[in-house]
Amino acid sequence: MNPLLSALIGGLITGLITLAGIFFQASSVRRKRMDEVTAERKVDADAKAYDDMKMIESLLTRNKPAWDIIQWMESRQSWFFSSRIFLPGKYPAKWLSIRNELMAFHSLHSPGNPGLRVEINLTEHLLKLAAEAIDEVYKDIGLERIVIERPSPDGARLS
């Protein structure tokens, strides 16, 4: 074979391998950057999701009217839907369940009475959903809830 032709083919192969390497490296850098951005958004979404669900718990435990809780949730709805793909596990389903159950309760029980308080059984159920949503956040970030043990009057440990 002609040495010039061999050098030309070798150069062509080397060039193709170099181009493939550059393409792979660029693709890898782009993928890593996307993973970094996604991770940043997930951390931000987890933090806000935790804060929001703690606010829902607070509103429920302070026996705020159903309409007040619904309005607060609606004020957060834009954030919720724009962050939904970054929220952990079943958190979005828990949020929507709480909102939908409050709306159903309000529409069935309080025509013309926006100050109607959520019933105790419903409050307990909604607090359970909120706790499950918070657990989803903890699981997503790899932490466990802080449980403070306190002694009971009879000496047993409570948490």
Short mmCIF file of the C-alpha atoms (twelve columns), coordinates in Angstrom:
data_MODEL
# 
_entry.id   MODEL 
# 
loop_
_atom_site.group_PDB 
_atom_site.id 
_atom_site.type_symbol 
_atom_site.label_atom_id 
_atom_site.label_alt_id 
_atom_site.label_comp_id 
_atom_site.label_asym_id 
_atom_site.label_seq_id 
_atom_site.Cartn_x 
_atom_site.Cartn_y 
_atom_site.Cartn_z 
_atom_site.pdbx_PDB_model_num 
ATOM 1   C CA . MET A 1   0.000   0.000  0.000  1 
ATOM 2   C CA . ASN A 2   1.154   3.496  -0.755 1 
ATOM 3   C CA . PRO A 3   2.676   5.199  2.353  1 
ATOM 4   C CA . LEU A 4   0.912   8.440  1.526  1 
ATOM 5   C CA . LEU A 5   -2.450  6.657  1.362  1 
ATOM 6   C CA . SER A 6   -1.700  4.877  4.655  1 
ATOM 7   C CA . ALA A 7   -0.833  8.181  6.348  1 
ATOM 8   C CA . LEU A 8   -4.007  9.781  4.961  1 
ATOM 9   C CA . ILE A 9   -6.211  6.916  6.198  1 
ATOM 10  C CA . GLY A 10  -4.443  6.951  9.582  1 
ATOM 11  C CA . GLY A 11  -4.962  10.708 9.870  1 
ATOM 12  C CA . LEU A 12  -8.611  10.356 8.929  1 
ATOM 13  C CA . ILE A 13  -9.160  7.639  11.527 1 
ATOM 14  C CA . THR A 14  -7.336  9.703  14.158 1 
ATOM 15  C CA . GLY A 15  -9.458  12.728 13.294 1 
ATOM 16  C CA . LEU A 16  -12.686 10.722 13.572 1 
ATOM 17  C CA . ILE A 17  -11.625 9.285  16.918 1 
ATOM 18  C CA . THR A 18  -10.750 12.800 18.154 1 
ATOM 19  C CA . LEU A 19  -14.141 14.135 17.025 1 
ATOM 20  C CA . ALA A 20  -15.920 11.248 18.758 1 
ATOM 21  C CA . GLY A 21  -13.947 11.961 21.941 1 
ATOM 22  C CA . ILE A 22  -14.823 15.667 21.813 1 
ATOM 23  C CA . PHE A 23  -18.496 14.840 21.231 1 
ATOM 24  C CA . PHE A 24  -18.508 12.346 24.108 1 
ATOM 25  C CA . GLN A 25  -16.767 14.801 26.435 1 
ATOM 26  C CA . ALA A 26  -19.187 17.622 25.552 1 
ATOM 27  C CA . SER A 27  -22.132 15.290 26.035 1 
ATOM 28  C CA . SER A 28  -20.756 14.157 29.387 1 
ATOM 29  C CA . VAL A 29  -20.172 17.744 30.570 1 
ATOM 30  C CA . ARG A 30  -23.697 18.735 29.478 1 
ATOM 31  C CA . ARG A 31  -25.198 15.734 31.296 1 
ATOM 32  C CA . LYS A 32  -23.224 16.499 34.471 1 
ATOM 33  C CA . ARG A 33  -24.317 20.136 34.385 1 
ATOM 34  C CA . MET A 34  -27.943 19.083 33.927 1 
ATOM 35  C CA . ASP A 35  -27.601 16.692 36.885 1 
ATOM 36  C CA . GLU A 36  -26.152 19.528 38.995 1 
ATOM 37  C CA . VAL A 37  -28.994 21.897 38.077 1 
ATOM 38  C CA . THR A 38  -31.563 19.180 38.785 1 
ATOM 39  C CA . ALA A 39  -29.963 18.437 42.157 1 
ATOM 40  C CA . GLU A 40  -30.000 22.146 43.065 1 
ATOM 41  C CA . ARG A 41  -33.667 22.431 42.099 1 
ATOM 42  C CA . LYS A 42  -34.526 19.289 44.103 1 
ATOM 43  C CA . VAL A 43  -32.819 20.642 47.229 1 
ATOM 44  C CA . ASP A 44  -34.658 23.944 46.848 1 
ATOM 45  C CA . ALA A 45  -37.972 22.152 46.212 1 
ATOM 46  C CA . ASP A 46  -37.448 19.868 49.223 1 
ATOM 47  C CA . ALA A 47  -36.765 22.839 51.506 1 
ATOM 48  C CA . LYS A 48  -39.835 24.735 50.332 1 
ATOM 49  C CA . ALA A 49  -41.985 21.596 50.383 1 
ATOM 50  C CA . TYR A 50  -40.986 20.970 53.990 1 
ATOM 51  C CA . ASP A 51  -41.739 24.578 54.979 1 
ATOM 52  C CA . ASP A 52  -45.097 24.526 53.212 1 
ATOM 53  C CA . MET A 53  -46.223 21.261 54.753 1 
ATOM 54  C CA . LYS A 54  -45.174 22.470 58.212 1 
ATOM 55  C CA . MET A 55  -47.307 25.577 57.570 1 
ATOM 56  C CA . ILE A 56  -50.263 23.363 56.651 1 
ATOM 57  C CA . GLU A 57  -49.736 21.394 59.872 1 
ATOM 58  C CA . SER A 58  -49.620 24.642 61.819 1 
ATOM 59  C CA . LEU A 59  -52.806 25.975 60.227 1 
ATOM 60  C CA . LEU A 60  -54.596 22.700 60.937 1 
ATOM 61  C CA . THR A 61  -53.428 22.434 64.540 1 
ATOM 62  C CA . ARG A 62  -54.344 26.072 65.224 1 
ATOM 63  C CA . ASN A 63  -57.860 25.182 64.018 1 
ATOM 64  C CA . LYS A 64  -57.863 27.801 61.275 1 
ATOM 65  C CA . PRO A 65  -60.988 27.948 59.112 1 
ATOM 66  C CA . ALA A 66  -60.944 25.632 56.108 1 
ATOM 67  C CA . TRP A 67  -61.267 28.598 53.763 1 
ATOM 68  C CA . ASP A 68  -58.118 30.232 55.192 1 
ATOM 69  C CA . ILE A 69  -56.102 27.058 54.644 1 
ATOM 70  C CA . ILE A 70  -57.457 26.687 51.102 1 
ATOM 71  C CA . GLN A 71  -56.558 30.292 50.295 1 
ATOM 72  C CA . TRP A 72  -53.044 29.842 51.661 1 
ATOM 73  C CA . MET A 73  -52.591 26.663 49.599 1 
ATOM 74  C CA . GLU A 74  -53.864 28.464 46.498 1 
ATOM 75  C CA . SER A 75  -51.308 31.222 47.106 1 
ATOM 76  C CA . ARG A 76  -48.618 28.499 46.886 1 
ATOM 77  C CA . GLN A 77  -50.188 26.694 43.931 1 
ATOM 78  C CA . SER A 78  -48.025 28.365 41.258 1 
ATOM 79  C CA . TRP A 79  -44.853 27.277 43.060 1 
ATOM 80  C CA . PHE A 80  -46.289 23.804 43.644 1 
ATOM 81  C CA . PHE A 81  -47.097 23.121 39.996 1 
ATOM 82  C CA . SER A 82  -43.864 24.620 38.666 1 
ATOM 83  C CA . SER A 83  -41.824 22.517 41.126 1 
ATOM 84  C CA . ARG A 84  -43.874 19.340 40.968 1 
ATOM 85  C CA . ILE A 85  -41.342 17.338 38.948 1 
ATOM 86  C CA . PHE A 86  -38.670 18.054 41.569 1 
ATOM 87  C CA . LEU A 87  -40.822 17.158 44.585 1 
ATOM 88  C CA . PRO A 88  -40.150 13.852 46.323 1 
ATOM 89  C CA . GLY A 89  -42.136 10.664 45.920 1 
ATOM 90  C CA . LYS A 90  -45.784 10.961 46.846 1 
ATOM 91  C CA . TYR A 91  -45.496 14.505 48.188 1 
ATOM 92  C CA . PRO A 92  -47.474 16.026 45.273 1 
ATOM 93  C CA . ALA A 93  -50.288 13.503 45.767 1 
ATOM 94  C CA . LYS A 94  -50.419 14.267 49.507 1 
ATOM 95  C CA . TRP A 95  -50.542 18.044 48.842 1 
ATOM 96  C CA . LEU A 96  -53.346 17.632 46.317 1 
ATOM 97  C CA . SER A 97  -55.264 15.268 48.616 1 
ATOM 98  C CA . ILE A 98  -55.139 17.774 51.466 1 
ATOM 99  C CA . ARG A 99  -56.249 20.622 49.199 1 
ATOM 100 C CA . ASN A 100 -59.022 18.603 47.543 1 
ATOM 101 C CA . GLU A 101 -60.381 17.264 50.835 1 
ATOM 102 C CA . LEU A 102 -60.425 20.757 52.333 1 
ATOM 103 C CA . MET A 103 -62.216 22.106 49.255 1 
ATOM 104 C CA . ALA A 104 -64.779 19.292 49.347 1 
ATOM 105 C CA . PHE A 105 -65.377 19.830 53.067 1 
ATOM 106 C CA . HIS A 106 -65.732 23.568 52.581 1 
ATOM 107 C CA . SER A 107 -68.119 23.299 49.640 1 
ATOM 108 C CA . LEU A 108 -70.310 20.709 51.385 1 
ATOM 109 C CA . HIS A 109 -70.477 22.224 54.864 1 
ATOM 110 C CA . SER A 110 -70.070 25.955 54.654 1 
ATOM 111 C CA . PRO A 111 -72.246 27.683 52.087 1 
ATOM 112 C CA . GLY A 112 -71.881 31.331 53.021 1 
ATOM 113 C CA . ASN A 113 -69.705 30.563 56.073 1 
ATOM 114 C CA . PRO A 114 -65.996 31.032 55.224 1 
ATOM 115 C CA . GLY A 115 -65.109 30.812 58.941 1 
ATOM 116 C CA . LEU A 116 -66.132 27.140 59.268 1 
ATOM 117 C CA . ARG A 117 -63.523 25.150 61.192 1 
ATOM 118 C CA . VAL A 118 -62.342 21.778 59.948 1 
ATOM 119 C CA . GLU A 119 -63.904 18.861 61.832 1 
ATOM 120 C CA . ILE A 120 -61.672 16.957 64.264 1 
ATOM 121 C CA . ASN A 121 -61.732 13.660 62.323 1 
ATOM 122 C CA . LEU A 122 -60.857 15.435 59.089 1 
ATOM 123 C CA . THR A 123 -58.132 17.435 60.836 1 
ATOM 124 C CA . GLU A 124 -56.561 14.225 62.159 1 
ATOM 125 C CA . HIS A 125 -56.705 12.674 58.690 1 
ATOM 126 C CA . LEU A 126 -55.178 15.776 57.054 1 
ATOM 127 C CA . LEU A 127 -52.445 15.937 59.702 1 
ATOM 128 C CA . LYS A 128 -51.633 12.296 58.920 1 
ATOM 129 C CA . LEU A 129 -51.348 13.159 55.202 1 
ATOM 130 C CA . ALA A 130 -49.133 16.138 56.061 1 
ATOM 131 C CA . ALA A 131 -46.873 13.935 58.207 1 
ATOM 132 C CA . GLU A 132 -46.601 11.419 55.359 1 
ATOM 133 C CA . ALA A 133 -45.683 14.238 52.958 1 
ATOM 134 C CA . ILE A 134 -42.990 15.459 55.352 1 
ATOM 135 C CA . ASP A 135 -41.679 11.894 55.609 1 
ATOM 136 C CA . GLU A 136 -41.338 11.899 51.797 1 
ATOM 137 C CA . VAL A 137 -39.110 14.978 52.066 1 
ATOM 138 C CA . TYR A 138 -36.996 13.390 54.800 1 
ATOM 139 C CA . LYS A 139 -36.633 10.214 52.748 1 
ATOM 140 C CA . ASP A 140 -35.632 12.218 49.656 1 
ATOM 141 C CA . ILE A 141 -32.848 14.067 51.461 1 
ATOM 142 C CA . GLY A 142 -31.739 11.005 53.408 1 
ATOM 143 C CA . LEU A 143 -32.513 12.274 56.894 1 
ATOM 144 C CA . GLU A 144 -34.722 11.083 59.703 1 
ATOM 145 C CA . ARG A 145 -37.147 13.143 61.748 1 
ATOM 146 C CA . ILE A 146 -35.873 14.589 64.984 1 
ATOM 147 C CA . VAL A 147 -37.744 12.879 67.792 1 
ATOM 148 C CA . ILE A 148 -37.467 14.458 71.199 1 
ATOM 149 C CA . GLU A 149 -38.158 12.032 73.972 1 
ATOM 150 C CA . ARG A 150 -39.827 13.337 77.065 1 
ATOM 151 C CA . PRO A 151 -40.722 11.532 80.247 1 
ATOM 152 C CA . SER A 152 -44.356 10.797 80.956 1 
ATOM 153 C CA . PRO A 153 -45.927 11.372 84.371 1 
ATOM 154 C CA . ASP A 154 -45.667 7.627  85.132 1 
ATOM 155 C CA . GLY A 155 -41.956 7.476  84.220 1 
ATOM 156 C CA . ALA A 156 -42.335 5.841  80.795 1 
ATOM 157 C CA . ARG A 157 -40.649 7.457  77.792 1 
ATOM 158 C CA . LEU A 158 -42.798 9.417  75.340 1 
ATOM 159 C CA . SER A 159 -41.694 10.692 71.959 1 
# 
